[in-house]
């Protein structure tokens, strides 16, 4: 069994030399007179002189702008910094730029779903469809700054709609079709969309879900809505009582749009919103996070082209839904001239081989999944290398939750021994990464290879002092272009400030628990607000989960730590077991022994309890923080929104547990109020 930090794979000299990161370094030496002796030196320059670094990337990526920029960075503090003021650019224009160079039949999108066979869309077909739809949207009065919502599955029509909307300067926002009415309205009511793209339903795990009633209810609760563009994905007609003008998708794209050279992309200012993403909404109203065209073009180009080393002719697949920022990230693979692979449906139906079948069929070069999904494959004793042709695959991307050494071990043993595992950490907040991959470095178990260029990440203690080789709060000490412009409707940036800057003034506190090694490698141990704090020592939740990996009967686990009324701590571990297995004393003893030996005595929980289900959000994150609040006395209705959960009933057992007299007696009323 490999341990954290063990070297799993090393890139060849030829791969390093051919990487776009190396190409950038040669460019900087040739054009700017800057020479670096390795990645860490390049990263250090990028954060010590961010204006020079981002200006160099602007030139390197040959950003298209109506006007030259007045200043790279402007603004009095981190929260209000604006990037490349004076320039005017468009995200969709940069996404479709490779269309000019692509061969006539070169693929831009691979796509399939549970009810549609595998097919492809060429760069030419994608560009033609975007221009046709964008022209129709303009004809129906959609203008720059108008908001457009989407209630669509992960199909090519959604990709075309997003690019068409952003091509004309309107603002895109997406909710996955599995979201309930309240979840969608909680999001879209904040931004008051003028038009909604909606599919009549979707399919998941072999079952079709009719969403016509939900669409009618959503439309009825959004008074700003003027029209719906209807996609009959399940082949169903528009209901008679929908109560709003409805346009058919096929009619919207049937009329040929302008030729490539005649279409006008709406180039917009640096503070013009591109899209609005929403936080998971497990507690309270979801935050409406607004990103800019310039921020996404620069940061996603950097991540896809330099850190992922994506190139034309390659392709990126990451299982996601349209309600998660990873959908936006997959679409940004097009910025590198690579193809995006889209799939709509269950990742485990009809079996866990489904995603590998798609990877084989599309010839994916980059495959992405959450560590949780990888563990499910491990538990199922899967061997993708034996069952599928993965000869083109050269990268695995991990994201959505902290990885463990066991994640790496399984992938190298059962997928491919010679490939680059890219472990990432970032989030919806910036629609991108903070930590991730470096093409020139060895892959170490559970490690993120480095801090991404231009992102001044540090680990800080409670006093705001940097830590090396120790676990601390993940902070960013200087502005970066992918910061949100603002939260929609957030008067005076009050909620924005409270979310990121209230702990350390003018310093972005991301909310993760991180360790940065002396050579720049990074390990994330879970959310800092779910940190296990026992006897003054911080423990990352992933340290617990990693130690439990070798216990076959454990399907999943979740752990929390709460302050008690007597000033102590209560740390219960909840385990979900395979059907037929029971939590008995020998198993509890084995769990505690492993935690003590592989971690420390402080990692041993106060109690181990068997649960029917570990709760997750729709985006695949364990609900550690809501569970902590629930145990500390907050009502179940305030700690989580049912529509934001993968299984809305998964919290019921925990609510009953929290209501036990012996549990309620542990916590102070003041703590209960603050938790709520």
N, C-alpha and C positions, 0 to 999 in steps of 0.2 A: 504494500500500500504506500502510495506517495504521500509526502507531507507538504504542508504549505511552504512555498518557496523553492521546492525541488525543480530543477531544470527538466522540462518535458520535451523541448524541441528547440532547435537553433536554426535560424535562416542561413542559407548558403551565401557565400560572397557574391555569386552571380545575381541572386534575388535582391540582395541589398543594393548592389550597383544599379540594377534595373528599376528600382523603386522610384516613385515620384518624389518621395521625401529626399532622396539623394539628388534627384534632378533639381529640386528647389535649392538645395545647398550649393550645387554648381552654379545655378542661376544667380544666387546672392553673391557668390564670389566674383562672377563675371560682370554682373551689372551694377552691384553695389559696393564691391570691394570688401565684402564681409566673408571671413573664413572661420569655420567652426570645426573643432576637433571631435565632434560627436553630437548626438542628439541632445544631451543634457545642456551643452553649451548653447545650442540653437534655442532650446526652450528658455534658458535663462535670459538670452537677449530678447526673446519675444515678449517677456513679461517685464523686463527692466526698461525697455523702450517700446511700449505697445503702439505708439503712434507710428514709429518707423516700421515696425513689423507689419501692421495691418496695411499701411501704405504700400509696402513691398508686395503683399499678397494681392492687393488691388491691381497692381501692375502685372504680377505673375499670372493671375487668372484672366487678365484682359477684360475687366469689367466694362460693360457697355453702359454709357451714361450720356444724357443730353448735354450736360454741362460739367465742366471740371468741378471738383469739390473745393470748398473754401477752406476747410480744416478737417483733418482726420478725426480728431476728438474735440468736443466742445461741451461745456457745462461745468457748473461749480462743484459737483460732487458725483459720487458713483451712481446714485439713483437717477440722476437727471442727465447723464452723459449722452450726447447724440453723436452719431458716427457719420462722417462724410457729408456734413451739411453742405448744401448747394448742389450736390449731384442728384440726378434723377435716374432711377433704374427700375427694372421690372423682373421679378422672380421667374415668371413663366417664360419670358424671353430667353433667359439664361438656361432654363431647363430644356427648351426646344432648340437651342443653338446648334446642337450636334446634328439636327436634322439636315443641315446644309451639307455636312461632310459624310453622312451615312449613305451606304449603298441603298438602292431602291427597296430591297427586301430585307434590310437589316432590322432586327427585332428591337423594339423599344419596351414592349410589355409582353410578358408571358402571363397567361391567366387561365384559371379553371375554378370550378366550384362544385358543390355536391350535385347541382342540377345542370351544369354546363360542362361540356367536354373541354379538354385542353385545347387552347388556341393561342395565336400570337397576333400582336398589332405592330406593324412596322413603324419606323420613325415618320415616314411620309404619311401613313394613315393616321397616326396620332396627331401630327401637325395639322392635317386637313380637317380633322374632326374638331380640334380645339378652335381653329379659326372660324369654322362654320357656326359652332355654338356661341362663341364670343360675339360674333356679328349679330346673331339673333337676340342675344341678351341685350346688346346695345339698342336694338330696334324696339325692344320692350321696355326701354327706359332705365335699365340698370346702369348706374353711373359710378365713377370713382367714389369710394367711401361708403357706398351702399353695402349692407350686410346681406350675405346669401348663406342660408343654412342647407345642410345635407342630412338626410335620414336614409342613407344608402348603404348597401353591403360593399365588401371589398372586391369590386368588379371594375373593368376598364372604364365603364361609363362614369364612375365616381372620379377616377383619375382625370378623365377628359373634362368633367365639370369643374374640378378644382382649378385646372390650368386655364380654362376659359374664363372663369370668374376672376382669377388673379391677373390674367392678361389684360383685362380692361380696368384694373385698378379697384375693383370691388373687393370686399373682405369676406373670406371663406371661413366657415365654421362647420364642423362635422360632429354628428352624433351617430353611434352605431344603431342599426335597426333593432337590435335586441333590447335597447333601452326602453323603459316604460314611459308613459305619457308625462308623468311628473318629472322624471329625470330630464327629459328633453326640454320641457317647458322651463324648468329651473335654469337651464343653460341659455336657451334661445331667447327667453323673455328679457334677459339682461341686455342683449345686443339688438333686439328689435329687427329681425331680418325682413327684407322686402320680398324675397323670393325663397322658395324651398324646393330643393331636389328631393324627391321621395320615391322609394321603391315600394311596390305593393306588398312585399314580404321578403322573407329569406328562408334559407334551409339550414338546419343544424342537426347533426347526428341522425340524418336520415328522415327528419321530420320537417314538414313545411309549416311556416308560421305566417299566417295572413295578418298584415298590419294595416289594412284599410281603415278599420275602426279607429285605431290609434292615430293615423294620419289625420282623419277628420277631427278628432278631439284636439290634437296639437294645433291644427289650423284654427280651430275655434277659440283657442286660448292665446293666440298670437295676433292681436289686432293690427300689428304693423304689416302683416303678410298680405301681399297683393295677388300673388300667383304661385301655383305649384307646377313644377315640371315633373311629370309622372312617368316612371319607368315600370312597365308591366313585367317585372322580373319573374314572377310566378304566372304570368299570362292572364292576369285579372284586369277587368275593365275598371275605369274610374267610377266610384259609387255616385249615385244620383244626389245624395244629400251632403256632399263634401263642402258645399257652401262657399266655394272660392273658385275663381277662374283656374282651369287646369289645362296645361299644355302637354302634349305627348312628346316623349323623348325623340322618337323617330322623326317626327315633324320638325323638331327643333334643329336636327342635324341633317335633314334631307336636302336642304338648299345649300348648294356649294358656296363656300365662303371665298374670300379674296385669296389670290395667289400669295405664296409666301412673301414675296417682295412687296406686295401691296397692303398687307395687313399692318395696322398700327397698334403696337403694344403701348399701353399707357404707362409711361415711365413716371414714377412718383418720387416724392421727396423722402428724405431719410426718416422722417417721423410719421410716414404714412403706413397704416397697418396692412399687413399681408393676410394674416389669419388670426383667429381667436381659438386658442386651445383651452380646455377646462381641466381643472384639478379633479381628482376622482370623486370629490363630493361625499366622502365617507362621513364627514361631519359638516353640517351647515351648508350654506349655498356654495356651489362650486365657484372657485375663483376663475374669472374670465381673463385669461392670460394673453396679452396682445404682443405679437412679434412683428418685426419690420421686414421689408423686402431686402434691404441692404444687409441686415443682420443674418438672415437665413441664407442668402446667396453666398456671403463670405464664409460663414461658419460651416455650413453644410458642404460647400466646395472643399474647404480645408479638411473636414473629417472624411468625406468620401474619397477625395483624390489623393490626399497625403497620408492620412492615418489608416484608412482601409485599403489604400493603393488600388482603387478601382480604375479600370481602363475600358475603352471601347472594346466591344466583343465579349466582355464579362457580364455577369448578372448577379443580382442580389435578391435573396429570398429570406424574409423574416416573417414568421407567422404572427399576424396581428389582425386587429379589427380596425374599422375606420374611426373608432372612438378613442384610439390610443395614439400617442405621438409617434410611435414606431411606424405607423402608416405614412405619416409625413416624411419620416426619415427614409423609408424605402423609396418613396417617390423622388427624393433628392439624389438617389443613385444616378438618376438621369443627368444630373449636373456634371457627372464624370464621364458621360457618354456611355455608361453601362446600362443594361436593361434592368427593369424592375419586375419581380415575379410576384403576382397577386394570387391569393387563394381565399375563397370564402367558404367557410364551413367549419366543422369540428376537426381539430388536429388529431383526434383519437378515434375517428369513425371512418370506415368500419373497423379499423384497428390502428395501433400506434405506428404502423408503417406508412401511414398516409403522407406525411410530410416528406419522407424519404422517397416515396414514389414520385411526388411532384419534383423534388430535386433531381431525380434521375431523368424524368421526362423532359424537363426544361433545360437540362445540362447546367444546372446552377454551379457557379464558381464560388459563391458565398452563401452559406446557410446560417440562419439565425434562429435561436429559440431561447426560452427562459431556462434557467437551471432547474426550475420545478418540473418542466416538461422532460428535461434530460433525466431527472431522477425517476420519473414514471417509466421511461424507456429502460432504465437500468433495472428497476424492480420487475419489469416484464421480461427480463433476460433477452432483450433484443440484440441482434447482431446486424446492423444495417450494411456493413461491408460485405457480408456473405449473401445478402438478399438483393442488393441493388448495385448498379453500375454508377459509382461515384467518382469516376476517373477524372472528371473536370473539376471536382471540388478541391479548392485549395485553402479555404478559410471557413472557420466557424465563428460566428458572432454570438456572444452571450450577453444578455441584458435583461433588465426587469427586476432582478433580485440578486443578492450577493451569491457568488459561486463558491464552491468548496473544492478542495483537492480531488475529491471523489468525482466531481463533474469532469475535470480534466482527464482523470485516469480512465473513466469510462469512454470518453470520446476518442482518445488515442488508441485504446484497446479494441474498440468495436466499430469505429467509423473509418479512421485512417491514421496511420502512425506518422505520416509525413504531411503535416498541414499546420497552418498558422491559426491558433485559437486566439481570438480577439475578445478579451474580457473588458466590458465597458461599464461606465457609470455616469449618469447625467440625470435627465429627467424632462418632464413636461414643461417645467419652469423655463427652460432655455431651449426646448425642442432640439436637444443635441447632447453632446458629451462634455464632461469635465476631465475625466480620466479614461485612458484607453490604450490604444495600440501604437507601437513604434516598430516600423519594418526592420530596423537594424538590430533589435534586441531579442534575446532568447525568451521563450515562453516559460514562465514559472507557474507552478500550480497555484491557482486562486488569485494570482497577481494581475493587476492592470499594469501594463508595461511602462506607463509613464503618465505625467500630466500633459494634457493636450496643448499644443502650441497656442500661445496668446492667452492662456487661462492661468492666472496667478494663484494656483491652489496651494494651500498650506493646511497643516493640522495644528490646531490651537488648543491650549488648555483653557480652563475657566477664566484665567487672568488675562487671556489674550496673548500668551507667549507661544511662539512656534515650537513644535515638537518634531524630533527626528527619531524614527524607530520606535515611537510610542503612539498609542491610540489617542486621538483627540477629535475635536469638532472640525469638519471639513468647511473651510472658509475660502473665499476668493477675495483677494486684497486689492485688485484693480479692476476697472471697468472692462467689459468684453462685449462685442457687438450683438451676441445672441441673448443678452439680457432682455427681459420684457420691456416694451416701451412703457406699458402701464397695465393696470387691471381695468377692464371696461367698467365704467360707472363708479370707480373708486375715487371719490372726491378728495382732492389734495394728496393723493397717493398714500392715504392713511393705512389701508390694508396691505398695500405693496411694501411700505416701510416696515410695518409690524411683522410681515412674513419673513423678510430677509435681513433687515438692518437694525432691529430693535435690540439684539443681543450685543453686537459689537458695532458701534457707530461707524457708518460709512464703509462697513465691511460686510460682504455677502455671506451670511451663514446659511449653508445649504440644507442642513438638517441630517447629514450623514455622519457616520462614525468611521474615521479613516486612520490608517497608519501609512506614513511615507518613509521609505527606507533611505539610507544615505546615498544610494545611487539613483533615486527617483522612482523606484517601483512603488506601487500603491495597493493597499488592501482595504476594502470597504467591509465593515462588519455590521451593517444594518443601519436603520434610522436612529439618529441620536436622540430623538424624542421617544424612542422605544428602548433606549439604553437601559441595561440591567445594572443598577448601582447598588452593590452590596458592600457594606462596611467601608464605604468611601472608595471602592475600586470599581471602575467602569468595565462592563463586560458587553461585548457585541453579541447580538442574538445568533449570528451565523456561527460563532464559536461553539454554541450549544448544538445547533443543527448539524454541524460538521462531524461532531463526535458521535452522533446517533446514526450516521449513514450506514455503518456496518451491521446494524441490528435488523435482520430481514423482516421481522414481523411488523415493524413500524412503517406505516405508509407515509405519514407526515407528522409534524409536530409544530407547536407554537409555544413560546415562553414569554412571560412578562414579569416585571418586577414593580411592586407598588410600595409606597411609603405607608407605614401603619401608624395608628393613633399613638403608640408608645414610642415613636421615633425610630422604630426598626424598619425591616423590610419583609415583604411577603413575596416569594418567587415561586409560583406554581408552573409546572411543565405539563402541558396537555399533549397527549399522544393519540393519534388515530392509527388503529391497527387493521390488519387485513381481516376480512370476514373469517370468523371461526377462531381467531386468536383472542386471548384474554390477558389483561394486565394483572399478573400475579406477583407475589413477593419475589420469586427468583428473577423475573424480568425487571422489576423495579431495582433490585440490587445490582443487576447487570448494567442498567442505565446509569446509576449513580457511580458505580465503579469506573465505567468508561469516562464519564465526565471528570471524575477526580484524577484519573491517570493521564488522560489526553489533554486536559485543560488545567484545572486546579480545584482545590476543595471549595473555592468560592463559586464555582460553576455548578455545584450540586444543588438542585432545586429543593425547596422546602417540602414539596409534595409533588407526586406524579399521578396524573389522573387520566383515565381513558375517556375520549370524547368521540361522538359519532362523526364529526367533521371538523377540519381546520378551515376557518373562514378566510376567503380571499375577496379582493375587489375584482371588478370586471377586467382590470388590466393586469391581474395576476400577482398582486402584492398581498402578502399576509397582513391581516388586520390586527397587527400588534397594538398599535396606539388605541384604536377603538376598544379592544379588549381590556386594555389597562384602565381606560376611563369607565368602562362598564363595571369592572370589579371595584372601582373606587366610588361607585354609587350613582353614576350618571344614568339616566333612563335610556333604554335601548333605542328609543326614537330619536335621541339626540346624538348618539355616538355613531350612527350609520344610517344611510339612506338605502332602503331595500333595493332600489333599482340600480344602485352602484355596486351591488354585491354579485359575485358569481352564483351564489346560492343564498337567496334572501332568508332562508330559514336556518342557516348555519349558525347564527348567533343565539338561537333560542335556548340551547343547552347552557350556554355561558350566562345568559340572563338569569336562568333559574338558579345556577350555581351562585351567582353574585347576590342573589336574594336570600340565600341561607343566613339565618341569624348569626352563626359563628363567623361568616365572612363579612357581613355588614358591620359587625362589632369591631372589626380590625381598623376601620378608617375614620379619620376625623371628619366632622361636618364641613369644615373649611376646605378640606381637600376634595370632598364631594362636589362642593360648589365650583371650585376652580376646574375640576375635571369636566363638569358639565358645560 
